[in-house]
Amino acid sequence: MNTDTHQNINVGVDTGKSQLDIFIRPLEIFFSVSNDEKGIKEAIKTIKTHHPQRIVIEATGRLEMPFILACAEAKLPFVIANPRHIKRFAGAIGRRAKTDKLDAQLIAHYSEAIKPKLAELKPENMRLMSELVARRRQLLTMQTMEKNRLQSLPKHIAATIKPVLTVFKNQLEKTEQKIRKLIEDNPEYQSKNRILQSVPGIGHIAAASIISNVPELGYINHKQAAALIGVAPINRESGCYKGKRVTQGGRAQVRTVLYMAMMSAMQCNPIFKATYARLLAAGKPKKVAIIACVRKMVVILNSMLRDGVMWDENRTKN
């Protein structure tokens, strides 16, 4: 017979690249699993038997996402905690020692004492929004191809393109309506959407892409955020060879959307307009300057979502 149902069960999860360390409070249960599909399945099965009120996991930047999605699919109550908050809590209770077990224990203690607000993440909605944003991009690409053909084909053939463009226009409108509906139906998405769209240059599509493809934004540090989207410069050095620093990897879909958003921001946002002009004056190639501006935008967005604040031009001047 399970006696846990009347207890205030809190689970702390310390995330590593290859391992999850889990502490269940106040039962003093500690165990570790591999951070892969098999290990996560085992962890979810064990945690479920104790009927937790909260499962708290630190946001580290992508490493925790498979576990979070598994919690959401299993309908377990979870919180994605800001590492700063955990660190402050550790300082408040005088915790300095660090081991895998102590870290997981600390997170469980934080969960019990602070009772952070549960996340409302629905993996099916995240996936659907990501798919809708990707589909919108596909429709735009096909629409552009047809518009280009319209300019070069003879009139009697060009006439066959106009009905196709009408179809694309209608499908784009329907796709954008579905994206807006997903955001409107989720309070967590609504809050993020308001913050993101307060930045001149960020529209509803860029905001939707960030919400669905980079849910970690606001929980991780700036270097992790830039690397996650693929706008962090990577050194290319080996022995005497000193290559150019390049950006690579990351989440291409959201990077493309932010690149396009930056083209708009450089026209209407004085911060990015000035940054771009300064980089060009310093001799940077245009594409390099734009990517640097995108990186600056990612850092600003990460801070805004972390602090829950709207765009303030004066806060971004540095």
N, C-alpha and C positions, 0 to 999 in steps of 0.2 A: 504493500500500500504506500502511495506517495504522500509524504507529510509536508511537502514543500509549498503546497498551494496557499497556506495561511501565512507564509513568511514573505518578507520583503526581499525577494531574490534579485540580485544585481550581478551582471556578468561584465567583467573587464577583459578586453581583447587587445593584446600587444602584437602589433603586426611587424613581421619581418619578410624579407624577400622569399625565403623558403619555408618559413615556419610561423604558425600562429600560437601564441601562448595565452591560455585562457584561465581566468580565476573566477570562481563562483562564490559570491559573498551572500550570506554569512556562513555558508556551509563549509568554507575552507577547502574547497575542491580546486585543485590545480592540475591541468594537463596541457599537453602540446600536441599539435597535429601539423602535418605538412600543409603549406599554403598552396594547395592545388585542389582539383575537383574531388579527389578521393578524401583528402584530409578535411576539407570543408564540409563534405557530406557527413562525415563521422562526427565533426564538432556540432553541427546543427542537430543531429540525432540525439547527442548527449545533452545539449543545452535544453532542448524541447522537453525532456523528461522532468525538468525542474521548474517549468512555467515561470520564466523570469519576467519581472516588471520592466526591466531595461537591459539591453545589451549595448555597452558603450565601446566604441572602437575609435582610435585616433585616426584622423585624416593624415595620410602620409604622401598621397599622390599616386593613385592607381593601384598600389599593392593591396589595398583593403577592399577594392570594388567588387571582386568576385564573392567575397564573404558577405558584403552588404547586400548584393543582389540575391544571394542565397537566403539571407534573413528575410528579405522582402517577399520572396516567393514562398517561404515557409510561414509567412504571416507572423513573424516574431517581432516584438517591439525593439527598435534599435535607434541609436543616436550616433551621428558622425561628429565626433568632438574635435574642437579646435585645439591643437597641441599646446597653444599658449595658455588656454584655460586649465589644462591638466598641469602644466608646469607651475602656474600660479597657485593652484590648489596644493601641489607638493610643497611649495615654499611656505604656504600658510600652516600646514601641519608639521613642518620641520622634516620632511622626508628628503634625504640626500642620496642615500645608497641606491644603486641601480643594478638590478639583475632582471632577467626575463620574468621571473616569478614576481618580483617586487613591483615591476612596471605594470603587470596585469592586475596585481592586487591593488595598486594605487588607482588604476582606472575604475575598478569595481567600487572602491571606496568613494571616489569622486561621484560615481553614478548614484550611490546610496545617499550621500550627503547633499549634493547639489540638485539632484533630480532634474537634469537637463531635459529640455523639450524633445519629445520623440520626433523623428523624421517622418515625413509623409511620402517618401519616395515609392513610386510604383514602377517596377522595372518594365512592365508592358507599356506604360506611358512614355518612359524614357526612350525605349526602343522605337515606339511608334513615331515620336517626334523626330528622332534622328533619321528615321526612314523618310518621313515627310520632307524634312529639310533637304535630304539627298535627292529625293524625287523632284523637288522644285528646281534644284540645280540642273538636273538632267533635262527637264522641260525647257529651262532657259537656254541651255546649250543647243537643243534642237530648234528652238525658236530663232536663235541667232543664225544658225546655219540656213534656215529657210529664208530669213530676211536678206542674207547675203546673196542667195540665189536669185531672189526677187530683183536685185539690182543688175544682174548679168544676163538673165534669160530674155528671150523675145517676148513681146507683150502677150501673144496668144498662149504661150506656155506659162508665163508669169501669173496669168489669171487663175491657174490651178493651185497656186500657192496660197492665195488669200483665204480660202476656206480652211486650209490647214492652220494658218496663223490664228484664225478665230478659235479653232479647237484648242490650240496651245494657250491662248489667252484665258479661255474659260476654265481649263484644267488648272492653270496657275492660280486663278482666283479661288477655286474650290480647295486647292491644297493649302493656300494661305489661311482660308477660313478654318480648316481643320486644325492648323497649328495654333491659331488664336484661341480656338475652343479648348484645346488641351491646357493652355496656360490659364485661361479663365476658370477652369474647373479645379485648379489646384492652388491653394493659398500659398504654398511654398514657392511655386513657380511664379505666382503673381508678384510676390515680394521681390524676388530676384529680377523679374522682368522690369519692374518699375525702376529699380536701381540701375540696371544695365542701360535701359533706354533713356535715362536722364543724361547720359553722355552724348553730346552732339556728335553725330556720325554713326551711332549704333541704332539701327532700326529693329523692327520686330523679328526679322529673319535672323540677323546676327545674334540677337538676344536668345532666340529659340535654339540656335545652334550651340551656343555656349551652355545653356541650361541642360540640353540633352546630351551633349558630347563631352562636356568638361564639368561634371557635377562636383568635382573636387575643388573647383575654384572658390576661394574664400576660406578654405580650410588648410591650405598648404602655403609654404613660403614662396617668395618671388622667383627664386632660381628654379624651384620645382615646377612652378606654373609656366615659366618660359620654356622649360625643357618638355613639359607635357604637350604643349601646343607646337613645339618644334621651331621656336624662334630664339633659342639660346645658342650663342656662338660656341662652336666646339673647336678646341685647339687641334691642329694637325702637325704634331712634332714627333720626330723619331731621330735620335742621335743628332747629327749636324743639320738635318733637314728641318726647316721652319716654314711650314705652309701657311696659307691664309686660314683665318678662322671662318668656319662655315656653319650654317644652320642645317640640321638634318633630323630625320625621324619625326616623332610627335604625331599629333592627330591632324592629318592632312585636310580633312573636311572642314574643321573649324578654322584652321589656319587660312584656307582659301577664302572663307567667308569674312574673316577679320581683315584680310588683305584688301578685299573689295570695300569693306566698311571704312578702312583707312583712306582709301581714295576719296571717299566722301568727307571724312573727318578733316582731311588736309585743306578742304575748301571752306568748311563751316566752323571748325573748332580751332580757336586761336592758339591753343597749347600745341597741338600737333602741326599746325601750319608753321609756327615759329621753329619747332624742333626740326621739321623737314628742311626748312630754309637754311638753318644753321648747319645741318649736316652736308647739304649741297655746297655751301660756302666753304666748308672744310675739305672739299674735294671728294666726298663720297659719291660713288655711282648711285643713280636714282633708285635702283632696285634695293641696294644695300640700305639706303636711307629710309625707304618705305618699311623694310623689315625691322629696322631699328625703332621706327615709330610704332609698329605693331607690338614690338616687345615692350615698349613704354606703356602702351595701352593695356596690355595684359597685366602688367604690374599694378597699374592704377585700378583696373577692374577687380583684381584680386584683393587689393586693400579695401575697396568700396564694399565688396560682398562680405569680407571678413568683419568689417566694422558696422555693416548695415547702414551706410550713409549714401546719400545722393551725390551727384556730381557737383563739385565745387572747384571752380577754376583756380581759386587762390590756394587750395590745398595741394594742387598738383604742380605748382611752380617750384622747381628745384634745380 
